[in-house]
């Protein structure tokens, strides 16, 4: 069921979007699951992508590429993805809402699609996500810039990797090793060279990691 919201998310505004698994259940277990989720959201951002992903990937490869090229050509999207990070138990996005109710429509599609896949693969029933996704309006460029850093440092802060560049399931590589075609749309918003952005992120790595440790200790002390 799509997760539509009571509060209205405004078109042409930027939001930090967060959703976690129910009971902090690990829902991304291997490279295949991470990769599938990224492919899902990179397709469902298009308004005119009307396939179930499980059926789309069974199409002939030439047909798939034809559909993808048509989607890129018409450029009609629900959202623009500015940054993302997929973690074992939760996901982060920075999204610009482009179409009416674009964020809710986008999240409804990708969360439902991944839930169906995960439950079928793991012979599981029941909800996968803990209620509605959370959204925070981003008020200014400085806030947006610092949020990208926070999101990209999530894997190293959680001690899953030492360097954020070692975490393949985030947009950090888009920022520090840009290609002609990236999932994210950030270049007009982040006026920094890849080298400068990398330094900007890594300068905060140890501090954010310490804050994350303190937060975990405080949570454990309250729940222990």
N, C-alpha and C positions, 0 to 999 in steps of 0.2 A: 504494500500500500504506500502510495506517495506521501511524503512527509511535508504537507503544506503548513504554513505558519500563520498564527494569528496576527503578528505584527507584519506590516508591509515592508518588504525590501525594495528599495527604490532603484529604478533604472539609472544606469550611468554612475552608480556609486560602487565603491569598493568595500568588500567585507572580508574579515577573517572568519573562515568557516571551519568548524571542528566537529568531528563525530567519533565516538568511541564504541567499542564492542560492549555487549551486555556482560556485566560482571567481569570486565577486563579480560575476557576470553581471547586467546590468541587466534586471530582470524587470517593472518598472513604467515604461512609456515615455511614457504620455500620460494625460490626465484620465480617459478611458474605462477604462483598465486599473486605475487607482487606485480609481475609483468601483465597478467590478465587484467587486473584492476586498472592499471595505467592505460592499457589499450581500450578498456571499456569507457573510461571517462574522456579519453581523447576523441572518441567517436560520438558519444552521447552529448557532447557540447554543441553539436550541430543540430539545428532545429529539424532538419529534414532527414535525420537518421532514424528510420522507423522500424528497424529490424530488431528482433531479439538477437543478442550477441551470439548466443549458442548456435543459432541458425545461420547468422552471417558468416561465421568462420567455416561453415560447411560448404559455402558456395565455392565455385571454381575461383582460383586465385586471380585470374584476369577480370572476372566479374567483380570481385572485391576491390581491385584497384580502380576499376571504372567507377564504382560507387564512391570510393574515397575521393577520387579526382573531381567528380561532380560536386561533392560536398565542399571541397576546398574552393572550387570555382564559384559557387553561389555565395559563399562567405556568410551565410546566415547562421548565427550562433545564438545559443541561449546565454552563454557566459564567455568571458575571456579569462583564461587561467594565467594568473600573474606568478604564482609560486605554489608548490605543493610538496608534501612529504607524506609518504605512506609508512606507518610504523606497525609493529606487530599487533597492537591492540587498538590503534586509532589512526585517524587521518587528519591532516591539516591542508587547507587551501587558502590562498588569497584569490578572490574572484571579483571580477567586475560584472555586474548584472547588465546584460545588453537587451534582452527581450523581456516582455512583461512576465513576471513571476519566474524569470529565467533560472534563478538559483534554486528555488524549490523544485522546479521541474527537473533540472539537472540532477540535483541530489536524489530526488525520488527515483529517477531512472537508474542511476549508477549503484545506489545502495541496494535497491531491489534486485537488480541484475546480479550483483555479486552475491547477495544472500541466496538466491536460487542456485547458483553454481556451487557455492560453498556447502550448502546443506545437502545437495545431491552428491557431491564428491565425498563428503565425510559421513554420509548416511545419517544425517541429523535433521531434526525438525525444530521449529520454533524461531523466534526473532533472533537476529544476529547483532543488531545495533541497539544501543541503550537510548531509546526514545528519540525525540526530535534532535536534529543537528543544532549546534549552537552557532550563533552569528554575532559578530561585533563590527559595527560600522567603523571604517577607517577614515579619520577626519582630515588628515593632511599627509603630505609627501614624506615628511620625516618619520611619522608613525609607520607608514607603509614600508619604508626602507628598513627600519629596525625590526619590523615583523618578519620580513624576508629572512633576516639574519637569525632571528629566534627559531623560525621554522627549519631552516637549513642546519642549525646546530642541534636539533632534537636528537638525531641518532648518536652523536658523540656525547651529548649531555646524559643520555641514557646508558652510556658505556657499551653501546652495540658495536661501535667502531671507534678508532682513535681519531681519524681525520674524517670530516664530513664528506670529503670527496670519495671516500670508500663506500658510501651508502648509495647504491644505484637507484634506489626508489624515491628520489627527490629531484627537484628541479635545480639543485645546486650546480650540477654539471652544465646545465644550460647557461648559467651565469658566468662560469669561469672558463668554459670551453665552447663558446657559441658557434653554432652551425647556421647554415642558411635556413633550415627548417627546424624549429623547436616547438615543443608542446606549449611553452609559455610565451606570453606577450608582455614583455617587461622593459624593453630597451628605451622607450620614450619616457618611462617612469623612473628608471634607475640610471642617472647620467654618470656612470662610473665605468672605467675600463675593467675588463675581467681581472687584471692584476690588482687594481685598487679594490675591487669588490672582495676578492679573495682575502686581502689583508684586513679589510673591514670586518669580515666574518671571523677570521682566525684570531684577531686581536681580542675577541670576546669569548673565545672557546673555553678557556679555563675558568673564567668568572661564571659563565652560564652553567658550566658543569658543577661548580661548587654550590650554586643556588639550587640546582636540581637535587643534589645530595641532601641539602638542608631541608628542602621541601619533603623529600621522601622520609627522612628521619622524623619530621614533625607529624606527618600523616601516620606513620607507624606508632608513634607515641600516643596519639589520640585513639587509635583503633586497637592497640595491643592489650 
